[in-house]
Amino acid sequence: MQMIRYQITSLDPSSHYFDVSLRIDDPDPDGQRLRLPNWIPGSYMIRDFARNLVELRASCVAGPLAIEQIDKSNWRVAACADVLTIDYKVYAKDLSVRSAHLDHTHGYYNGSSVFLEAMGRSEQACEVLIDKPPRAAYDSWQLATSLPRKQAEPCEFGLYQALDYDDLIDHPVEMGNFTRIPFEACGVPHDIILTGRFACDQARLAADLKTICEHHIRFFGEPAPMDYYQFQVLLVGDGYGGLEHRASTSLVATRDSLPQPGQDQIDDDYRDFLGLCSHEYFHTWNVKRIKPEAYRPYDLQQEVYTDLLWAFEGITSYYDDLALRRCGLIDADSYLELLAQTMTRVQRGRGRSRQSAAESSFNTWTKFYKQDENAANAIVSYYAKGCLIAACIDLKMRELTAGQKSLDDVMRQLWRDFLESGKGVEPDSIQRLVGEMTGADLGDYLEQLIYGTGELPLPGLLQGAGVEVVLRASSNLQDKGGKEVNGELPGADFGATLKAGEGGISIQRLSEGGAAQSAGLSAGDLIIAIDGLRLDLGKFENKLKRAQARDIWQVHAFRRDELYRFDVELQPAVADTFVLKAQQSSSAQLRDWLQL
């Protein structure tokens, strides 16, 4: 059987280079074409991974071969009548879940960053020999990946295999000195791989993730679509993110987000971490298998446009925290706090009235993934608004059918459709299923949710389900919403997002038409004094609490290296912060929705 063979190692991890070799037994007799992806599924931005490729060489038995570069990520090798070998290096210094990172502490890569694709041979099976760095300092390194082992022991370097090129690049690899925590969910082996310095109640972490994974597997129905799964977690001082794969996920999280030894309660940091794990695990079904028809197959050379990310990321964002409630890890109050925080994030951006969730999805390549200081005024997140749209659909279906049908049924039907046909989701597939299951004409209703920019009807739906909805002003710069506030709220608004800067307070973002912008202040300005007094963030908040709308502050700020004075007339505080509370006599709909 013809096979594409790769070998990857690092002769010197401190150089940040992976050394890669590709062997093609039956190269194209007219000259083998090679290419590297320009983006990675799940992270919708052109990243030009080929910019990190250096020292590309080709050879056959007769000797070196010429290589012609066709464009930024495509090459053609001169004709070769026997085995073709390609050697190259990949610079790896992106400490994220999207690309590759390598130093003397660990190595990590996504296949889309390091493995050239042999065009015309993409459907052939692949094997990859992953070698340990040759120096003695790396003798203790282990390896973690969900790639099937061919000639390798668990967590060891050796020979791995993939069905084809798409399979090869969908199993990230972590190497180094890590901690492995195994558990089973519905009979499927799972591993948690923790890289970095940390303290953790490992038994509790495994038990909680087992609970989440079994919930998701049973939600869609056994058996699980994979026979092994891996959580790869890089622990850092400050960071948060994840990227889904067909049998694993790569996560970046703070070391403080893990459950600490002796910690009984789920604090906010650990709750966020569990929500991240839940989100990426739900993607095992929703986007890795159930996916937009436009992604069948992925074209990783250029942007691929779809209106449907509101569903694939938004619905996943809806179920990630809801699953924590339904499987008993958090209570109803904690879940409603999280939902209120999402409502608050959307409410605080003027972009919600300028861009629909569908438009946000379509423009993810140039707007959502390339946000600047004006993003909140110009765009809406298809994650956050998509989550709220999913809640609207779920609660509306429950209301119309007296709890007999819900978004749960839609997701399970999408999964059954995938198993039966393998086809992708069309732009109207979800709307059609909702209509069929409710027996109601919801075309205009769903059109406004997905393609409109008006206010969502979620507050009314929540009230109908037995949830009290409160909309109040923000209490301080750290107020994310979701919690009741004791004491008087500020009556004035400065109209800016601030953070501590060197020698003052840095303006991160401005509310369009707000007090700060109207006075001439700009994102990036460094406030050094107000009313002639130097102040930090804490003093700023105290001053704002005592202020009244239409008070005028004399603000001194640096723009670049030039000092300016601005007269800022404060505006009335805006009610943009949600709090949700389950009513004492909760409805049957609420009990069924949150599985109380």
Sequence and secondary structure as in RCSB ss.txt:
>XXXX:A:sequence
MQMIRYQITSLDPSSHYFDVSLRIDDPDPDGQRLRLPNWIPGSYMIRDFARNLVELRASCVAGPLAIEQIDKSNW
RVAACADVLTIDYKVYAKDLSVRSAHLDHTHGYYNGSSVFLEAMGRSEQACEVLIDKPPRAAYDSWQLATSLPRK
QAEPCEFGLYQALDYDDLIDHPVEMGNFTRIPFEACGVPHDIILTGRFACDQARLAADLKTICEHHIRFFGEPAP
MDYYQFQVLLVGDGYGGLEHRASTSLVATRDSLPQPGQDQIDDDYRDFLGLCSHEYFHTWNVKRIKPEAYRPYDL
QQEVYTDLLWAFEGITSYYDDLALRRCGLIDADSYLELLAQTMTRVQRGRGRSRQSAAESSFNTWTKFYKQDENA
ANAIVSYYAKGCLIAACIDLKMRELTAGQKSLDDVMRQLWRDFLESGKGVEPDSIQRLVGEMTGADLGDYLEQLI
YGTGELPLPGLLQGAGVEVVLRASSNLQDKGGKEVNGELPGADFGATLKAGEGGISIQRLSEGGAAQSAGLSAGD
LIIAIDGLRLDLGKFENKLKRAQARDIWQVHAFRRDELYRFDVELQPAVADTFVLKAQQSSSAQLRDWLQL
>XXXX:A:secstr
  EEEEEEE S GGGTEEEEEEEESS  TT  EEE  SSBTTB S   GGGGEEEEEEEETTEEE EEEEETTEE
EE   SS EEEEEEEE B  SSSSEEESSSEEEE HHHH  EETT TTSEEEEEE   SSGGGTT EEEE S EE
E  TTS EEEEESSHHHHTTS EEEES EEEEEEETTEEEEEEEESS    HHHHHHHHHHHHHHHHHHH SS S
 S EEEEEEEESS  EEEE SSEEEEEEEGGGS  TT  S  HHHHHHHHHHHHHHHTTTBTTTB BGGGSS  T
TS    STHHHHTHHHHHHHHHHHHHTTSS HHHHHHHHHHHHHHHHT GGGGT  HHHHHHTTTTTGGG  TTH
HHH   TTHHHHHHHHHHHHHHHHHTTTS  HHHHHHHHHHHHHHH   B TTHHHHHHHHHHTS  HHHHHHHH
H  S  SHHHHHHHTTEEEEEEE  STT  SSS   S   SEE  EEEEEETTEEEEEEE TTSHHHHHT  TT 
EEEEETTB   HHHHHHHHHH  TT EEEEEEEETTEEEEEEEE EE  EEEEEEEE SS  HHHHHHHT 
